[in-house]
Amino acid sequence: MGMCLPCLGGAADDVVATPDPETKRRQLAEAAEKRQKEITYRGIKNPEAVERKKKKQEEMDKQTMSTSPSAGGGLKWVTNFRYY
């Protein structure tokens, strides 16, 4: 009396297995990274070229900072006063 097995006959096929928490976390992280890249490079046709230029500029900035004398703090005091 009251057996529901025939009503649930096809329900086992409709069940979607949920991924384990680690897989779900990884998928969410990948999706977030993809969205961030899309936002960052919106309107740019060649994002790889932009990245190369940015890295090259950072390298040049590092070189100029390492070769410039840091003893004076970058400022130079010049006076052109003559006492007669």
Beta strands, then each sheet from edge to edge (+ up, - down):
end
